[in-house]
Amino acid sequence: MGKVLVKCGIKRESGYLYFINKQGHVARVKMKRAGSKGSFKQEVLEKCGIKREPGMLYYVDKQGNVAAAVMSRGGKKKKAAKKKR
């Protein structure tokens, strides 16, 4: 789907959300469950320093590497309206 930018080999644990933070590093946060209160601090796992580009989606893939894919936006195009005579 996307191309691998950085090979990190991060081992995922259940109950955590893995993401690329604003600084371009791989981070994780404990997921909030129903009935639990409070917020959790993010924990930086790997310092990658990725420069983000608009229109790209950055994620941690199944192998634990940082990958990027082009975002699909817009959905279906509308048909052109016919002119009245």
Phi and psi restraints in degrees (range 20) as a CNS / XPLOR table:
assign (resid 1 and name C) (resid 2 and name N)
       (resid 2 and name CA) (resid 2 and name C) 1.0 -114.6 20.0 2
assign (resid 2 and name N) (resid 2 and name CA)
       (resid 2 and name C) (resid 3 and name N) 1.0 178.4 20.0 2
assign (resid 2 and name C) (resid 3 and name N)
       (resid 3 and name CA) (resid 3 and name C) 1.0 -106.6 20.0 2
assign (resid 3 and name N) (resid 3 and name CA)
       (resid 3 and name C) (resid 4 and name N) 1.0 145.0 20.0 2
assign (resid 3 and name C) (resid 4 and name N)
       (resid 4 and name CA) (resid 4 and name C) 1.0 -77.3 20.0 2
assign (resid 4 and name N) (resid 4 and name CA)
       (resid 4 and name C) (resid 5 and name N) 1.0 128.2 20.0 2
assign (resid 4 and name C) (resid 5 and name N)
       (resid 5 and name CA) (resid 5 and name C) 1.0 -96.5 20.0 2
assign (resid 5 and name N) (resid 5 and name CA)
       (resid 5 and name C) (resid 6 and name N) 1.0 -46.2 20.0 2
assign (resid 5 and name C) (resid 6 and name N)
       (resid 6 and name CA) (resid 6 and name C) 1.0 -136.1 20.0 2
assign (resid 6 and name N) (resid 6 and name CA)
       (resid 6 and name C) (resid 7 and name N) 1.0 130.7 20.0 2
assign (resid 6 and name C) (resid 7 and name N)
       (resid 7 and name CA) (resid 7 and name C) 1.0 -89.8 20.0 2
assign (resid 7 and name N) (resid 7 and name CA)
       (resid 7 and name C) (resid 8 and name N) 1.0 112.4 20.0 2
assign (resid 7 and name C) (resid 8 and name N)
       (resid 8 and name CA) (resid 8 and name C) 1.0 -109.4 20.0 2
assign (resid 8 and name N) (resid 8 and name CA)
       (resid 8 and name C) (resid 9 and name N) 1.0 -37.3 20.0 2
assign (resid 8 and name C) (resid 9 and name N)
       (resid 9 and name CA) (resid 9 and name C) 1.0 67.2 20.0 2
assign (resid 9 and name N) (resid 9 and name CA)
       (resid 9 and name C) (resid 10 and name N) 1.0 43.1 20.0 2
assign (resid 9 and name C) (resid 10 and name N)
       (resid 10 and name CA) (resid 10 and name C) 1.0 -75.8 20.0 2
assign (resid 10 and name N) (resid 10 and name CA)
       (resid 10 and name C) (resid 11 and name N) 1.0 131.9 20.0 2
assign (resid 10 and name C) (resid 11 and name N)
       (resid 11 and name CA) (resid 11 and name C) 1.0 -88.6 20.0 2
assign (resid 11 and name N) (resid 11 and name CA)
       (resid 11 and name C) (resid 12 and name N) 1.0 122.4 20.0 2
assign (resid 11 and name C) (resid 12 and name N)
       (resid 12 and name CA) (resid 12 and name C) 1.0 -86.0 20.0 2
assign (resid 12 and name N) (resid 12 and name CA)
       (resid 12 and name C) (resid 13 and name N) 1.0 145.5 20.0 2
assign (resid 12 and name C) (resid 13 and name N)
       (resid 13 and name CA) (resid 13 and name C) 1.0 -116.7 20.0 2
assign (resid 13 and name N) (resid 13 and name CA)
       (resid 13 and name C) (resid 14 and name N) 1.0 147.1 20.0 2
assign (resid 13 and name C) (resid 14 and name N)
       (resid 14 and name CA) (resid 14 and name C) 1.0 -72.8 20.0 2
assign (resid 14 and name N) (resid 14 and name CA)
       (resid 14 and name C) (resid 15 and name N) 1.0 149.1 20.0 2
assign (resid 14 and name C) (resid 15 and name N)
       (resid 15 and name CA) (resid 15 and name C) 1.0 91.7 20.0 2
assign (resid 15 and name N) (resid 15 and name CA)
       (resid 15 and name C) (resid 16 and name N) 1.0 4.7 20.0 2
assign (resid 15 and name C) (resid 16 and name N)
       (resid 16 and name CA) (resid 16 and name C) 1.0 -123.8 20.0 2
assign (resid 16 and name N) (resid 16 and name CA)
       (resid 16 and name C) (resid 17 and name N) 1.0 148.6 20.0 2
assign (resid 16 and name C) (resid 17 and name N)
       (resid 17 and name CA) (resid 17 and name C) 1.0 -105.4 20.0 2
assign (resid 17 and name N) (resid 17 and name CA)
       (resid 17 and name C) (resid 18 and name N) 1.0 122.9 20.0 2
assign (resid 17 and name C) (resid 18 and name N)
       (resid 18 and name CA) (resid 18 and name C) 1.0 -103.1 20.0 2
assign (resid 18 and name N) (resid 18 and name CA)
       (resid 18 and name C) (resid 19 and name N) 1.0 136.4 20.0 2
assign (resid 18 and name C) (resid 19 and name N)
       (resid 19 and name CA) (resid 19 and name C) 1.0 -157.2 20.0 2
assign (resid 19 and name N) (resid 19 and name CA)
       (resid 19 and name C) (resid 20 and name N) 1.0 172.0 20.0 2
assign (resid 19 and name C) (resid 20 and name N)
       (resid 20 and name CA) (resid 20 and name C) 1.0 -102.1 20.0 2
assign (resid 20 and name N) (resid 20 and name CA)
       (resid 20 and name C) (resid 21 and name N) 1.0 120.1 20.0 2
assign (resid 20 and name C) (resid 21 and name N)
       (resid 21 and name CA) (resid 21 and name C) 1.0 -81.8 20.0 2
assign (resid 21 and name N) (resid 21 and name CA)
       (resid 21 and name C) (resid 22 and name N) 1.0 -177.7 20.0 2
assign (resid 21 and name C) (resid 22 and name N)
       (resid 22 and name CA) (resid 22 and name C) 1.0 -63.5 20.0 2
assign (resid 22 and name N) (resid 22 and name CA)
       (resid 22 and name C) (resid 23 and name N) 1.0 -27.7 20.0 2
assign (resid 22 and name C) (resid 23 and name N)
       (resid 23 and name CA) (resid 23 and name C) 1.0 -82.2 20.0 2
assign (resid 23 and name N) (resid 23 and name CA)
       (resid 23 and name C) (resid 24 and name N) 1.0 -7.7 20.0 2
assign (resid 23 and name C) (resid 24 and name N)
       (resid 24 and name CA) (resid 24 and name C) 1.0 91.0 20.0 2
assign (resid 24 and name N) (resid 24 and name CA)
       (resid 24 and name C) (resid 25 and name N) 1.0 17.4 20.0 2
assign (resid 24 and name C) (resid 25 and name N)
       (resid 25 and name CA) (resid 25 and name C) 1.0 -102.7 20.0 2
assign (resid 25 and name N) (resid 25 and name CA)
       (resid 25 and name C) (resid 26 and name N) 1.0 156.7 20.0 2
assign (resid 25 and name C) (resid 26 and name N)
       (resid 26 and name CA) (resid 26 and name C) 1.0 -82.2 20.0 2
assign (resid 26 and name N) (resid 26 and name CA)
       (resid 26 and name C) (resid 27 and name N) 1.0 128.2 20.0 2
assign (resid 26 and name C) (resid 27 and name N)
       (resid 27 and name CA) (resid 27 and name C) 1.0 -135.8 20.0 2
assign (resid 27 and name N) (resid 27 and name CA)
       (resid 27 and name C) (resid 28 and name N) 1.0 166.8 20.0 2
assign (resid 27 and name C) (resid 28 and name N)
       (resid 28 and name CA) (resid 28 and name C) 1.0 -141.3 20.0 2
assign (resid 28 and name N) (resid 28 and name CA)
       (resid 28 and name C) (resid 29 and name N) 1.0 156.3 20.0 2
assign (resid 28 and name C) (resid 29 and name N)
       (resid 29 and name CA) (resid 29 and name C) 1.0 -140.1 20.0 2
assign (resid 29 and name N) (resid 29 and name CA)
       (resid 29 and name C) (resid 30 and name N) 1.0 141.3 20.0 2
assign (resid 29 and name C) (resid 30 and name N)
       (resid 30 and name CA) (resid 30 and name C) 1.0 -68.1 20.0 2
assign (resid 30 and name N) (resid 30 and name CA)
       (resid 30 and name C) (resid 31 and name N) 1.0 133.0 20.0 2
assign (resid 30 and name C) (resid 31 and name N)
       (resid 31 and name CA) (resid 31 and name C) 1.0 -72.5 20.0 2
assign (resid 31 and name N) (resid 31 and name CA)
       (resid 31 and name C) (resid 32 and name N) 1.0 141.9 20.0 2
assign (resid 31 and name C) (resid 32 and name N)
       (resid 32 and name CA) (resid 32 and name C) 1.0 -80.7 20.0 2
assign (resid 32 and name N) (resid 32 and name CA)
       (resid 32 and name C) (resid 33 and name N) 1.0 136.7 20.0 2
assign (resid 32 and name C) (resid 33 and name N)
       (resid 33 and name CA) (resid 33 and name C) 1.0 -110.9 20.0 2
assign (resid 33 and name N) (resid 33 and name CA)
       (resid 33 and name C) (resid 34 and name N) 1.0 160.9 20.0 2
assign (resid 33 and name C) (resid 34 and name N)
       (resid 34 and name CA) (resid 34 and name C) 1.0 -60.1 20.0 2
assign (resid 34 and name N) (resid 34 and name CA)
       (resid 34 and name C) (resid 35 and name N) 1.0 129.3 20.0 2
assign (resid 34 and name C) (resid 35 and name N)
       (resid 35 and name CA) (resid 35 and name C) 1.0 90.6 20.0 2
assign (resid 35 and name N) (resid 35 and name CA)
       (resid 35 and name C) (resid 36 and name N) 1.0 -12.0 20.0 2
assign (resid 35 and name C) (resid 36 and name N)
       (resid 36 and name CA) (resid 36 and name C) 1.0 -87.7 20.0 2
assign (resid 36 and name N) (resid 36 and name CA)
       (resid 36 and name C) (resid 37 and name N) 1.0 144.9 20.0 2
assign (resid 36 and name C) (resid 37 and name N)
       (resid 37 and name CA) (resid 37 and name C) 1.0 -111.1 20.0 2
assign (resid 37 and name N) (resid 37 and name CA)
       (resid 37 and name C) (resid 38 and name N) 1.0 159.5 20.0 2
assign (resid 37 and name C) (resid 38 and name N)
       (resid 38 and name CA) (resid 38 and name C) 1.0 94.9 20.0 2
assign (resid 38 and name N) (resid 38 and name CA)
       (resid 38 and name C) (resid 39 and name N) 1.0 170.5 20.0 2
assign (resid 38 and name C) (resid 39 and name N)
       (resid 39 and name CA) (resid 39 and name C) 1.0 -122.4 20.0 2
assign (resid 39 and name N) (resid 39 and name CA)
       (resid 39 and name C) (resid 40 and name N) 1.0 161.5 20.0 2
assign (resid 39 and name C) (resid 40 and name N)
       (resid 40 and name CA) (resid 40 and name C) 1.0 -116.6 20.0 2
assign (resid 40 and name N) (resid 40 and name CA)
       (resid 40 and name C) (resid 41 and name N) 1.0 148.9 20.0 2
assign (resid 40 and name C) (resid 41 and name N)
       (resid 41 and name CA) (resid 41 and name C) 1.0 -84.5 20.0 2
assign (resid 41 and name N) (resid 41 and name CA)
       (resid 41 and name C) (resid 42 and name N) 1.0 147.3 20.0 2
assign (resid 41 and name C) (resid 42 and name N)
       (resid 42 and name CA) (resid 42 and name C) 1.0 -79.2 20.0 2
assign (resid 42 and name N) (resid 42 and name CA)
       (resid 42 and name C) (resid 43 and name N) 1.0 146.8 20.0 2
assign (resid 42 and name C) (resid 43 and name N)
       (resid 43 and name CA) (resid 43 and name C) 1.0 -116.4 20.0 2
assign (resid 43 and name N) (resid 43 and name CA)
       (resid 43 and name C) (resid 44 and name N) 1.0 118.5 20.0 2
assign (resid 43 and name C) (resid 44 and name N)
       (resid 44 and name CA) (resid 44 and name C) 1.0 -78.3 20.0 2
assign (resid 44 and name N) (resid 44 and name CA)
       (resid 44 and name C) (resid 45 and name N) 1.0 126.1 20.0 2
assign (resid 44 and name C) (resid 45 and name N)
       (resid 45 and name CA) (resid 45 and name C) 1.0 -98.2 20.0 2
assign (resid 45 and name N) (resid 45 and name CA)
       (resid 45 and name C) (resid 46 and name N) 1.0 -41.3 20.0 2
assign (resid 45 and name C) (resid 46 and name N)
       (resid 46 and name CA) (resid 46 and name C) 1.0 -142.0 20.0 2
assign (resid 46 and name N) (resid 46 and name CA)
       (resid 46 and name C) (resid 47 and name N) 1.0 129.7 20.0 2
assign (resid 46 and name C) (resid 47 and name N)
       (resid 47 and name CA) (resid 47 and name C) 1.0 -91.2 20.0 2
assign (resid 47 and name N) (resid 47 and name CA)
       (resid 47 and name C) (resid 48 and name N) 1.0 105.1 20.0 2
assign (resid 47 and name C) (resid 48 and name N)
       (resid 48 and name CA) (resid 48 and name C) 1.0 -102.4 20.0 2
assign (resid 48 and name N) (resid 48 and name CA)
       (resid 48 and name C) (resid 49 and name N) 1.0 -38.1 20.0 2
assign (resid 48 and name C) (resid 49 and name N)
       (resid 49 and name CA) (resid 49 and name C) 1.0 67.2 20.0 2
assign (resid 49 and name N) (resid 49 and name CA)
       (resid 49 and name C) (resid 50 and name N) 1.0 44.7 20.0 2
assign (resid 49 and name C) (resid 50 and name N)
       (resid 50 and name CA) (resid 50 and name C) 1.0 -75.2 20.0 2
assign (resid 50 and name N) (resid 50 and name CA)
       (resid 50 and name C) (resid 51 and name N) 1.0 133.9 20.0 2
assign (resid 50 and name C) (resid 51 and name N)
       (resid 51 and name CA) (resid 51 and name C) 1.0 -89.1 20.0 2
assign (resid 51 and name N) (resid 51 and name CA)
       (resid 51 and name C) (resid 52 and name N) 1.0 119.9 20.0 2
assign (resid 51 and name C) (resid 52 and name N)
       (resid 52 and name CA) (resid 52 and name C) 1.0 -80.5 20.0 2
assign (resid 52 and name N) (resid 52 and name CA)
       (resid 52 and name C) (resid 53 and name N) 1.0 146.0 20.0 2
assign (resid 52 and name C) (resid 53 and name N)
       (resid 53 and name CA) (resid 53 and name C) 1.0 -117.3 20.0 2
assign (resid 53 and name N) (resid 53 and name CA)
       (resid 53 and name C) (resid 54 and name N) 1.0 144.1 20.0 2
assign (resid 53 and name C) (resid 54 and name N)
       (resid 54 and name CA) (resid 54 and name C) 1.0 -67.1 20.0 2
assign (resid 54 and name N) (resid 54 and name CA)
       (resid 54 and name C) (resid 55 and name N) 1.0 144.9 20.0 2
assign (resid 54 and name C) (resid 55 and name N)
       (resid 55 and name CA) (resid 55 and name C) 1.0 85.1 20.0 2
assign (resid 55 and name N) (resid 55 and name CA)
       (resid 55 and name C) (resid 56 and name N) 1.0 4.4 20.0 2
assign (resid 55 and name C) (resid 56 and name N)
       (resid 56 and name CA) (resid 56 and name C) 1.0 -113.1 20.0 2
assign (resid 56 and name N) (resid 56 and name CA)
       (resid 56 and name C) (resid 57 and name N) 1.0 146.4 20.0 2
assign (resid 56 and name C) (resid 57 and name N)
       (resid 57 and name CA) (resid 57 and name C) 1.0 -109.6 20.0 2
assign (resid 57 and name N) (resid 57 and name CA)
       (resid 57 and name C) (resid 58 and name N) 1.0 123.3 20.0 2
assign (resid 57 and name C) (resid 58 and name N)
       (resid 58 and name CA) (resid 58 and name C) 1.0 -107.6 20.0 2
assign (resid 58 and name N) (resid 58 and name CA)
       (resid 58 and name C) (resid 59 and name N) 1.0 135.4 20.0 2
assign (resid 58 and name C) (resid 59 and name N)
       (resid 59 and name CA) (resid 59 and name C) 1.0 -154.2 20.0 2
assign (resid 59 and name N) (resid 59 and name CA)
       (resid 59 and name C) (resid 60 and name N) 1.0 167.7 20.0 2
assign (resid 59 and name C) (resid 60 and name N)
       (resid 60 and name CA) (resid 60 and name C) 1.0 -100.7 20.0 2
assign (resid 60 and name N) (resid 60 and name CA)
       (resid 60 and name C) (resid 61 and name N) 1.0 118.8 20.0 2
assign (resid 60 and name C) (resid 61 and name N)
       (resid 61 and name CA) (resid 61 and name C) 1.0 -81.6 20.0 2
assign (resid 61 and name N) (resid 61 and name CA)
       (resid 61 and name C) (resid 62 and name N) 1.0 -177.5 20.0 2
assign (resid 61 and name C) (resid 62 and name N)
       (resid 62 and name CA) (resid 62 and name C) 1.0 -64.4 20.0 2
assign (resid 62 and name N) (resid 62 and name CA)
       (resid 62 and name C) (resid 63 and name N) 1.0 -28.2 20.0 2
assign (resid 62 and name C) (resid 63 and name N)
       (resid 63 and name CA) (resid 63 and name C) 1.0 -82.6 20.0 2
assign (resid 63 and name N) (resid 63 and name CA)
       (resid 63 and name C) (resid 64 and name N) 1.0 -5.6 20.0 2
assign (resid 63 and name C) (resid 64 and name N)
       (resid 64 and name CA) (resid 64 and name C) 1.0 89.2 20.0 2
assign (resid 64 and name N) (resid 64 and name CA)
       (resid 64 and name C) (resid 65 and name N) 1.0 17.6 20.0 2
assign (resid 64 and name C) (resid 65 and name N)
       (resid 65 and name CA) (resid 65 and name C) 1.0 -100.4 20.0 2
assign (resid 65 and name N) (resid 65 and name CA)
       (resid 65 and name C) (resid 66 and name N) 1.0 157.6 20.0 2
assign (resid 65 and name C) (resid 66 and name N)
       (resid 66 and name CA) (resid 66 and name C) 1.0 -86.7 20.0 2
assign (resid 66 and name N) (resid 66 and name CA)
       (resid 66 and name C) (resid 67 and name N) 1.0 126.9 20.0 2
assign (resid 66 and name C) (resid 67 and name N)
       (resid 67 and name CA) (resid 67 and name C) 1.0 -130.0 20.0 2
assign (resid 67 and name N) (resid 67 and name CA)
       (resid 67 and name C) (resid 68 and name N) 1.0 163.0 20.0 2
assign (resid 67 and name C) (resid 68 and name N)
       (resid 68 and name CA) (resid 68 and name C) 1.0 -135.8 20.0 2
assign (resid 68 and name N) (resid 68 and name CA)
       (resid 68 and name C) (resid 69 and name N) 1.0 145.3 20.0 2
assign (resid 68 and name C) (resid 69 and name N)
       (resid 69 and name CA) (resid 69 and name C) 1.0 -140.5 20.0 2
assign (resid 69 and name N) (resid 69 and name CA)
       (resid 69 and name C) (resid 70 and name N) 1.0 153.0 20.0 2
assign (resid 69 and name C) (resid 70 and name N)
       (resid 70 and name CA) (resid 70 and name C) 1.0 -73.9 20.0 2
assign (resid 70 and name N) (resid 70 and name CA)
       (resid 70 and name C) (resid 71 and name N) 1.0 132.1 20.0 2
assign (resid 70 and name C) (resid 71 and name N)
       (resid 71 and name CA) (resid 71 and name C) 1.0 -72.7 20.0 2
assign (resid 71 and name N) (resid 71 and name CA)
       (resid 71 and name C) (resid 72 and name N) 1.0 137.3 20.0 2
assign (resid 71 and name C) (resid 72 and name N)
       (resid 72 and name CA) (resid 72 and name C) 1.0 -94.5 20.0 2
assign (resid 72 and name N) (resid 72 and name CA)
       (resid 72 and name C) (resid 73 and name N) 1.0 118.8 20.0 2
assign (resid 72 and name C) (resid 73 and name N)
       (resid 73 and name CA) (resid 73 and name C) 1.0 -126.3 20.0 2
assign (resid 73 and name N) (resid 73 and name CA)
       (resid 73 and name C) (resid 74 and name N) 1.0 152.5 20.0 2
assign (resid 73 and name C) (resid 74 and name N)
       (resid 74 and name CA) (resid 74 and name C) 1.0 104.1 20.0 2
assign (resid 74 and name N) (resid 74 and name CA)
       (resid 74 and name C) (resid 75 and name N) 1.0 -31.5 20.0 2
assign (resid 74 and name C) (resid 75 and name N)
       (resid 75 and name CA) (resid 75 and name C) 1.0 71.0 20.0 2
assign (resid 75 and name N) (resid 75 and name CA)
       (resid 75 and name C) (resid 76 and name N) 1.0 -145.1 20.0 2
assign (resid 75 and name C) (resid 76 and name N)
       (resid 76 and name CA) (resid 76 and name C) 1.0 -81.0 20.0 2
assign (resid 76 and name N) (resid 76 and name CA)
       (resid 76 and name C) (resid 77 and name N) 1.0 143.2 20.0 2
assign (resid 76 and name C) (resid 77 and name N)
       (resid 77 and name CA) (resid 77 and name C) 1.0 -81.8 20.0 2
assign (resid 77 and name N) (resid 77 and name CA)
       (resid 77 and name C) (resid 78 and name N) 1.0 145.7 20.0 2
assign (resid 77 and name C) (resid 78 and name N)
       (resid 78 and name CA) (resid 78 and name C) 1.0 -79.6 20.0 2
assign (resid 78 and name N) (resid 78 and name CA)
       (resid 78 and name C) (resid 79 and name N) 1.0 147.6 20.0 2
assign (resid 78 and name C) (resid 79 and name N)
       (resid 79 and name CA) (resid 79 and name C) 1.0 -75.1 20.0 2
assign (resid 79 and name N) (resid 79 and name CA)
       (resid 79 and name C) (resid 80 and name N) 1.0 149.7 20.0 2
assign (resid 79 and name C) (resid 80 and name N)
       (resid 80 and name CA) (resid 80 and name C) 1.0 -69.0 20.0 2
assign (resid 80 and name N) (resid 80 and name CA)
       (resid 80 and name C) (resid 81 and name N) 1.0 136.8 20.0 2
assign (resid 80 and name C) (resid 81 and name N)
       (resid 81 and name CA) (resid 81 and name C) 1.0 -72.7 20.0 2
assign (resid 81 and name N) (resid 81 and name CA)
       (resid 81 and name C) (resid 82 and name N) 1.0 139.7 20.0 2
assign (resid 81 and name C) (resid 82 and name N)
       (resid 82 and name CA) (resid 82 and name C) 1.0 -78.9 20.0 2
assign (resid 82 and name N) (resid 82 and name CA)
       (resid 82 and name C) (resid 83 and name N) 1.0 141.7 20.0 2
assign (resid 82 and name C) (resid 83 and name N)
       (resid 83 and name CA) (resid 83 and name C) 1.0 -79.4 20.0 2
assign (resid 83 and name N) (resid 83 and name CA)
       (resid 83 and name C) (resid 84 and name N) 1.0 140.3 20.0 2
assign (resid 83 and name C) (resid 84 and name N)
       (resid 84 and name CA) (resid 84 and name C) 1.0 -82.7 20.0 2
assign (resid 84 and name N) (resid 84 and name CA)
       (resid 84 and name C) (resid 85 and name N) 1.0 144.4 20.0 2
